[in-house]
Amino acid sequence: MGIIIMYENIDYMLIGQKIKRLRSMNYLTQEKMAEICDISTSYLGHIERGSRKLSLETAYKIANCFNISLDSLIIDGIIFEENILHNIEAIIKKQSETKRNNFIKIIKILAENIEDL
């Protein structure tokens, strides 16, 4: 079993800020970019302000406009939470009983002394 990562929220404001930054860096007006992406200028403005969610299709069009991957467009806006307990469990399940017990001892010592680190 590998590392389990789950998303908590999508911050559309961060995605919008990134889109606006990319648009400015590429010297595009909202009107020109909206035309390229086949969306309205008003909708693009809402996306940049984070006041409207963009659809997967629109995100794809915007990513293509900048010649970047879809994940690189939206990754900054996804807030991840690693499921730490599942990750630890997956790692220690494969270990011997002695190693598991040593791991638990180490965790207890760390927990008791975390402020001193």
MIKEPA-25071 format. One record per atom (N, C-alpha, C): atom name; residue number from 1; residue in one letter; x, y, z. Coordinates in Angstrom, 3 decimals. Layout:
% residues N
ATOM vexza titor seke       px       py       pz
ATOM    CA   NUM    a        X        Y        Z
...
END
This chain:
% residues 117
ATOM vexza titor seke       px       py       pz
ATOM     N     1    m    0.842   -1.172    0.000
ATOM    CA     1    m    0.000    0.000    0.000
ATOM     C     1    m    0.890    1.239    0.000
ATOM     N     2    g    0.617    2.205   -0.864
ATOM    CA     2    g    1.425    3.412   -0.986
ATOM     C     2    g    0.890    4.535   -0.112
ATOM     N     3    i    1.424    5.706   -0.341
ATOM    CA     3    i    1.000    6.884    0.403
ATOM     C     3    i   -0.394    7.289   -0.054
ATOM     N     4    i   -1.245    7.583    0.896
ATOM    CA     4    i   -2.608    7.995    0.600
ATOM     C     4    i   -2.703    9.497    0.805
ATOM     N     5    i   -3.121   10.215   -0.230
ATOM    CA     5    i   -3.303   11.659   -0.121
ATOM     C     5    i   -4.730   11.976   -0.546
ATOM     N     6    m   -5.407   12.747    0.274
ATOM    CA     6    m   -6.776   13.126   -0.038
ATOM     C     6    m   -6.837   14.650   -0.098
ATOM     N     7    y   -7.676   15.169   -1.017
ATOM    CA     7    y   -7.776   16.614   -1.043
ATOM     C     7    y   -8.867   17.048   -0.087
ATOM     N     8    e   -8.648   18.152    0.546
ATOM    CA     8    e   -9.595   18.717    1.495
ATOM     C     8    e  -10.472   19.755    0.815
ATOM     N     9    n   -9.850   20.711    0.159
ATOM    CA     9    n  -10.556   21.817   -0.476
ATOM     C     9    n   -9.849   22.223   -1.743
ATOM     N    10    i  -10.598   22.909   -2.572
ATOM    CA    10    i  -10.003   23.533   -3.740
ATOM     C    10    i  -10.151   25.029   -3.535
ATOM     N    11    d   -9.039   25.745   -3.561
ATOM    CA    11    d   -9.048   27.190   -3.378
ATOM     C    11    d   -9.116   27.833   -4.759
ATOM     N    12    y  -10.326   28.174   -5.175
ATOM    CA    12    y  -10.525   28.742   -6.500
ATOM     C    12    y   -9.923   30.135   -6.621
ATOM     N    13    m   -9.762   30.819   -5.502
ATOM    CA    13    m   -9.130   32.133   -5.539
ATOM     C    13    m   -7.656   32.006   -5.928
ATOM     N    14    l   -6.963   31.006   -5.356
ATOM    CA    14    l   -5.553   30.784   -5.717
ATOM     C    14    l   -5.409   30.399   -7.186
ATOM     N    15    i   -6.323   29.560   -7.660
ATOM    CA    15    i   -6.286   29.167   -9.071
ATOM     C    15    i   -6.516   30.390   -9.942
ATOM     N    16    g   -7.492   31.212   -9.562
ATOM    CA    16    g   -7.785   32.429  -10.318
ATOM     C    16    g   -6.610   33.385  -10.352
ATOM     N    17    q   -5.934   33.523   -9.218
ATOM    CA    17    q   -4.751   34.401   -9.166
ATOM     C    17    q   -3.657   33.885  -10.089
ATOM     N    18    k   -3.512   32.572  -10.127
ATOM    CA    18    k   -2.490   31.983  -11.010
ATOM     C    18    k   -2.852   32.241  -12.471
ATOM     N    19    i   -4.122   32.074  -12.808
ATOM    CA    19    i   -4.567   32.314  -14.181
ATOM     C    19    i   -4.325   33.776  -14.568
ATOM     N    20    k   -4.664   34.681  -13.671
ATOM    CA    20    k   -4.455   36.105  -13.947
ATOM     C    20    k   -2.971   36.407  -14.144
ATOM     N    21    r   -2.130   35.823  -13.284
ATOM    CA    21    r   -0.681   36.017  -13.386
ATOM     C    21    r   -0.160   35.482  -14.729
ATOM     N    22    l   -0.619   34.290  -15.116
ATOM    CA    22    l   -0.194   33.710  -16.394
ATOM     C    22    l   -0.676   34.564  -17.563
ATOM     N    23    r   -1.893   35.056  -17.462
ATOM    CA    23    r   -2.441   35.905  -18.525
ATOM     C    23    r   -1.600   37.165  -18.674
ATOM     N    24    s   -1.274   37.798  -17.551
ATOM    CA    24    s   -0.461   39.023  -17.584
ATOM     C    24    s    0.937   38.746  -18.137
ATOM     N    25    m    1.536   37.631  -17.715
ATOM    CA    25    m    2.877   37.279  -18.186
ATOM     C    25    m    2.893   37.038  -19.698
ATOM     N    26    n    1.749   36.625  -20.240
ATOM    CA    26    n    1.651   36.350  -21.673
ATOM     C    26    n    1.065   37.537  -22.440
ATOM     N    27    y    0.958   38.679  -21.754
ATOM    CA    27    y    0.481   39.925  -22.370
ATOM     C    27    y   -0.881   39.762  -23.050
ATOM     N    28    l   -1.765   39.034  -22.378
ATOM    CA    28    l   -3.110   38.841  -22.909
ATOM     C    28    l   -4.096   39.689  -22.112
ATOM     N    29    t   -5.010   40.315  -22.810
ATOM    CA    29    t   -6.112   40.979  -22.125
ATOM     C    29    t   -7.138   39.910  -21.763
ATOM     N    30    q   -8.044   40.253  -20.875
ATOM    CA    30    q   -9.112   39.302  -20.557
ATOM     C    30    q   -9.925   38.995  -21.813
ATOM     N    31    e  -10.159   40.015  -22.620
ATOM    CA    31    e  -10.954   39.826  -23.837
ATOM     C    31    e  -10.291   38.842  -24.795
ATOM     N    32    k   -8.990   39.008  -25.009
ATOM    CA    32    k   -8.273   38.128  -25.945
ATOM     C    32    k   -8.207   36.700  -25.408
ATOM     N    33    m   -7.917   36.566  -24.114
ATOM    CA    33    m   -7.838   35.220  -23.538
ATOM     C    33    m   -9.208   34.539  -23.560
ATOM     N    34    a  -10.251   35.273  -23.236
ATOM    CA    34    a  -11.604   34.705  -23.263
ATOM     C    34    a  -11.942   34.224  -24.671
ATOM     N    35    e  -11.543   35.006  -25.672
ATOM    CA    35    e  -11.781   34.616  -27.064
ATOM     C    35    e  -11.032   33.326  -27.392
ATOM     N    36    i   -9.770   33.242  -26.988
ATOM    CA    36    i   -8.954   32.040  -27.254
ATOM     C    36    i   -9.577   30.818  -26.588
ATOM     N    37    c  -10.080   31.000  -25.363
ATOM    CA    37    c  -10.631   29.880  -24.586
ATOM     C    37    c  -12.109   29.624  -24.864
ATOM     N    38    d  -12.696   30.460  -25.713
ATOM    CA    38    d  -14.108   30.329  -26.072
ATOM     C    38    d  -15.017   30.400  -24.838
ATOM     N    39    i  -14.736   31.399  -23.986
ATOM    CA    39    i  -15.573   31.681  -22.822
ATOM     C    39    i  -15.832   33.186  -22.803
ATOM     N    40    s  -16.776   33.614  -22.001
ATOM    CA    40    s  -17.067   35.050  -21.947
ATOM     C    40    s  -16.022   35.773  -21.095
ATOM     N    41    t  -15.831   37.029  -21.393
ATOM    CA    41    t  -14.899   37.862  -20.628
ATOM     C    41    t  -15.368   37.962  -19.174
ATOM     N    42    s  -16.660   38.062  -18.999
ATOM    CA    42    s  -17.227   38.145  -17.652
ATOM     C    42    s  -16.901   36.883  -16.847
ATOM     N    43    y  -17.072   35.727  -17.468
ATOM    CA    43    y  -16.779   34.461  -16.797
ATOM     C    43    y  -15.297   34.372  -16.427
ATOM     N    44    l  -14.420   34.798  -17.335
ATOM    CA    44    l  -12.982   34.790  -17.056
ATOM     C    44    l  -12.671   35.702  -15.869
ATOM     N    45    g  -13.313   36.859  -15.821
ATOM    CA    45    g  -13.116   37.771  -14.690
ATOM     C    45    g  -13.522   37.133  -13.379
ATOM     N    46    h  -14.649   36.427  -13.389
ATOM    CA    46    h  -15.096   35.715  -12.185
ATOM     C    46    h  -14.104   34.626  -11.784
ATOM     N    47    i  -13.592   33.904  -12.766
ATOM    CA    47    i  -12.610   32.847  -12.485
ATOM     C    47    i  -11.362   33.458  -11.844
ATOM     N    48    e  -10.881   34.553  -12.402
ATOM    CA    48    e   -9.669   35.187  -11.872
ATOM     C    48    e   -9.872   35.715  -10.454
ATOM     N    49    r  -11.081   36.147  -10.144
ATOM    CA    49    r  -11.372   36.632   -8.783
ATOM     C    49    r  -11.729   35.497   -7.828
ATOM     N    50    g  -11.937   34.310   -8.371
ATOM    CA    50    g  -12.310   33.164   -7.542
ATOM     C    50    g  -13.767   33.186   -7.122
ATOM     N    51    s  -14.567   34.004   -7.769
ATOM    CA    51    s  -15.983   34.102   -7.395
ATOM     C    51    s  -16.861   33.087   -8.123
ATOM     N    52    r  -16.293   32.405   -9.117
ATOM    CA    52    r  -17.005   31.309   -9.786
ATOM     C    52    r  -16.051   30.157   -9.983
ATOM     N    53    k  -16.582   28.958   -9.849
ATOM    CA    53    k  -15.776   27.759  -10.073
ATOM     C    53    k  -15.647   27.531  -11.570
ATOM     N    54    l  -14.466   27.088  -11.973
ATOM    CA    54    l  -14.306   26.771  -13.378
ATOM     C    54    l  -14.531   25.285  -13.587
ATOM     N    55    s  -15.147   24.967  -14.706
ATOM    CA    55    s  -15.406   23.565  -15.024
ATOM     C    55    s  -14.118   22.904  -15.485
ATOM     N    56    l  -14.128   21.598  -15.526
ATOM    CA    56    l  -12.970   20.845  -16.011
ATOM     C    56    l  -12.667   21.227  -17.457
ATOM     N    57    e  -13.709   21.375  -18.245
ATOM    CA    57    e  -13.532   21.753  -19.652
ATOM     C    57    e  -12.874   23.132  -19.771
ATOM     N    58    t  -13.325   24.081  -18.957
ATOM    CA    58    t  -12.753   25.424  -18.989
ATOM     C    58    t  -11.309   25.403  -18.495
ATOM     N    59    a  -11.037   24.657  -17.432
ATOM    CA    59    a   -9.670   24.541  -16.928
ATOM     C    59    a   -8.759   23.970  -18.016
ATOM     N    60    y   -9.261   23.000  -18.750
ATOM    CA    60    y   -8.492   22.385  -19.842
ATOM     C    60    y   -8.192   23.414  -20.932
ATOM     N    61    k   -9.199   24.217  -21.298
ATOM    CA    61    k   -9.012   25.245  -22.317
ATOM     C    61    k   -7.976   26.275  -21.870
ATOM     N    62    i   -8.045   26.672  -20.606
ATOM    CA    62    i   -7.109   27.661  -20.075
ATOM     C    62    i   -5.690   27.091  -20.046
ATOM     N    63    a   -5.551   25.851  -19.597
ATOM    CA    63    a   -4.231   25.211  -19.580
ATOM     C    63    a   -3.655   25.155  -20.996
ATOM     N    64    n   -4.483   24.811  -21.970
ATOM    CA    64    n   -4.023   24.768  -23.361
ATOM     C    64    n   -3.619   26.153  -23.860
ATOM     N    65    c   -4.330   27.160  -23.425
ATOM    CA    65    c   -4.015   28.535  -23.820
ATOM     C    65    c   -2.583   28.889  -23.427
ATOM     N    66    f   -2.142   28.410  -22.274
ATOM    CA    66    f   -0.796   28.705  -21.787
ATOM     C    66    f    0.200   27.593  -22.097
ATOM     N    67    n   -0.281   26.564  -22.786
ATOM    CA    67    n    0.568   25.421  -23.145
ATOM     C    67    n    1.192   24.771  -21.905
ATOM     N    68    i    0.356   24.574  -20.881
ATOM    CA    68    i    0.788   23.906  -19.654
ATOM     C    68    i   -0.165   22.757  -19.376
ATOM     N    69    s    0.238   21.871  -18.494
ATOM    CA    69    s   -0.624   20.745  -18.151
ATOM     C    69    s   -1.748   21.213  -17.226
ATOM     N    70    l   -2.815   20.480  -17.226
ATOM    CA    70    l   -3.961   20.804  -16.386
ATOM     C    70    l   -3.586   20.766  -14.910
ATOM     N    71    d   -2.799   19.769  -14.516
ATOM    CA    71    d   -2.427   19.681  -13.101
ATOM     C    71    d   -1.548   20.854  -12.674
ATOM     N    72    s   -0.685   21.336  -13.546
ATOM    CA    72    s    0.148   22.478  -13.155
ATOM     C    72    s   -0.687   23.753  -13.032
ATOM     N    73    l   -1.810   23.797  -13.728
ATOM    CA    73    l   -2.705   24.950  -13.600
ATOM     C    73    l   -3.405   24.955  -12.250
ATOM     N    74    i   -3.888   23.791  -11.817
ATOM    CA    74    i   -4.735   23.771  -10.622
ATOM     C    74    i   -4.055   23.307   -9.345
ATOM     N    75    i   -2.866   22.746   -9.425
ATOM    CA    75    i   -2.249   22.130   -8.244
ATOM     C    75    i   -2.068   23.114   -7.097
ATOM     N    76    d   -1.776   24.372   -7.377
ATOM    CA    76    d   -1.595   25.357   -6.302
ATOM     C    76    d   -2.881   25.593   -5.522
ATOM     N    77    g   -4.008   25.328   -6.162
ATOM    CA    77    g   -5.287   25.595   -5.506
ATOM     C    77    g   -5.860   24.432   -4.727
ATOM     N    78    i   -5.183   23.302   -4.738
ATOM    CA    78    i   -5.678   22.133   -4.009
ATOM     C    78    i   -4.957   22.037   -2.677
ATOM     N    79    i   -5.723   21.964   -1.637
ATOM    CA    79    i   -5.161   21.854   -0.299
ATOM     C    79    i   -5.200   20.378    0.076
ATOM     N    80    f   -4.030   19.792    0.257
ATOM    CA    80    f   -3.925   18.370    0.523
ATOM     C    80    f   -3.817   18.076    2.016
ATOM     N    81    e   -4.331   16.938    2.368
ATOM    CA    81    e   -4.149   16.437    3.729
ATOM     C    81    e   -3.663   15.006    3.599
ATOM     N    82    e   -2.476   14.764    4.050
ATOM    CA    82    e   -1.968   13.402    4.014
ATOM     C    82    e   -2.635   12.614    5.128
ATOM     N    83    n   -3.063   11.431    4.815
ATOM    CA    83    n   -3.643   10.576    5.821
ATOM     C    83    n   -2.478    9.852    6.499
ATOM     N    84    i   -1.912   10.500    7.494
ATOM    CA    84    i   -0.675   10.057    8.135
ATOM     C    84    i   -0.816    8.670    8.754
ATOM     N    85    l   -1.902    8.426    9.425
ATOM    CA    85    l   -2.049    7.126   10.082
ATOM     C    85    l   -2.062    5.978    9.081
ATOM     N    86    h   -2.734    6.174    7.944
ATOM    CA    86    h   -2.731    5.136    6.913
ATOM     C    86    h   -1.330    4.933    6.345
ATOM     N    87    n   -0.604    6.030    6.163
ATOM    CA    87    n    0.757    5.930    5.630
ATOM     C    87    n    1.669    5.178    6.592
ATOM     N    88    i    1.581    5.515    7.871
ATOM    CA    88    i    2.405    4.836    8.878
ATOM     C    88    i    2.038    3.359    8.948
ATOM     N    89    e    0.755    3.097    8.958
ATOM    CA    89    e    0.296    1.703    9.026
ATOM     C    89    e    0.836    0.887    7.850
ATOM     N    90    a    0.781    1.468    6.661
ATOM    CA    90    a    1.267    0.765    5.474
ATOM     C    90    a    2.759    0.461    5.577
ATOM     N    91    i    3.493    1.378    6.157
ATOM    CA    91    i    4.943    1.189    6.281
ATOM     C    91    i    5.280    0.135    7.329
ATOM     N    92    i    4.661    0.229    8.508
ATOM    CA    92    i    5.067   -0.667    9.592
ATOM     C    92    i    4.469   -2.062    9.467
ATOM     N    93    k    3.411   -2.228    8.694
ATOM    CA    93    k    2.835   -3.560    8.499
ATOM     C    93    k    3.853   -4.518    7.897
ATOM     N    94    k    4.749   -3.976    7.111
ATOM    CA    94    k    5.726   -4.805    6.400
ATOM     C    94    k    6.933   -5.162    7.262
ATOM     N    95    q    7.010   -4.607    8.444
ATOM    CA    95    q    8.175   -4.793    9.306
ATOM     C    95    q    7.963   -5.963   10.277
ATOM     N    96    s    9.042   -6.411   10.836
ATOM    CA    96    s    8.978   -7.484   11.843
ATOM     C    96    s    8.367   -6.925   13.124
ATOM     N    97    e    7.956   -7.806   14.011
ATOM    CA    97    e    7.353   -7.389   15.278
ATOM     C    97    e    8.343   -6.569   16.104
ATOM     N    98    t    9.591   -6.953   16.092
ATOM    CA    98    t   10.620   -6.211   16.834
ATOM     C    98    t   10.738   -4.782   16.305
ATOM     N    99    k   10.784   -4.638   14.985
ATOM    CA    99    k   10.882   -3.307   14.394
ATOM     C    99    k    9.632   -2.474   14.686
ATOM     N   100    r    8.459   -3.110   14.656
ATOM    CA   100    r    7.212   -2.392   14.972
ATOM     C   100    r    7.240   -1.890   16.408
ATOM     N   101    n    7.688   -2.735   17.337
ATOM    CA   101    n    7.761   -2.332   18.746
ATOM     C   101    n    8.767   -1.196   18.943
ATOM     N   102    n    9.897   -1.288   18.266
ATOM    CA   102    n   10.894   -0.212   18.344
ATOM     C   102    n   10.336    1.096   17.781
ATOM     N   103    f    9.597    0.989   16.706
ATOM    CA   103    f    8.971    2.165   16.098
ATOM     C   103    f    8.026    2.831   17.097
ATOM     N   104    i    7.218    2.043   17.767
ATOM    CA   104    i    6.270    2.588   18.751
ATOM     C   104    i    7.018    3.255   19.901
ATOM     N   105    k    8.108    2.652   20.344
ATOM    CA   105    k    8.918    3.259   21.403
ATOM     C   105    k    9.455    4.621   20.957
ATOM     N   106    i    9.937    4.677   19.735
ATOM    CA   106    i   10.487    5.927   19.207
ATOM     C   106    i    9.397    7.000   19.121
ATOM     N   107    i    8.229    6.627   18.653
ATOM    CA   107    i    7.112    7.577   18.551
ATOM     C   107    i    6.741    8.111   19.928
ATOM     N   108    k    6.706    7.232   20.927
ATOM    CA   108    k    6.391    7.662   22.296
ATOM     C   108    k    7.434    8.653   22.803
ATOM     N   109    i    8.703    8.357   22.572
ATOM    CA   109    i    9.781    9.257   23.004
ATOM     C   109    i    9.659   10.610   22.290
ATOM     N   110    l    9.413   10.571   20.972
ATOM    CA   110    l    9.246   11.816   20.221
ATOM     C   110    l    8.064   12.630   20.746
ATOM     N   111    a    6.945   11.968   20.986
ATOM    CA   111    a    5.751   12.665   21.468
ATOM     C   111    a    5.993   13.323   22.806
ATOM     N   112    e    6.726   12.644   23.677
ATOM    CA   112    e    6.999   13.180   25.011
ATOM     C   112    e    8.006   14.326   24.969
ATOM     N   113    n    8.829   14.394   23.940
ATOM    CA   113    n    9.907   15.386   23.888
ATOM     C   113    n    9.818   16.337   22.683
ATOM     N   114    i    8.700   16.410   22.051
ATOM    CA   114    i    8.571   17.195   20.818
ATOM     C   114    i    8.923   18.665   21.019
ATOM     N   115    e    8.619   19.215   22.179
ATOM    CA   115    e    8.908   20.632   22.433
ATOM     C   115    e   10.410   20.904   22.489
ATOM     N   116    d   11.191   19.898   22.828
ATOM    CA   116    d   12.634   20.077   22.973
ATOM     C   116    d   13.378   19.974   21.628
ATOM     N   117    l   12.704   19.560   20.601
ATOM    CA   117    l   13.376   19.375   19.294
ATOM     C   117    l   13.585   20.700   18.586
END
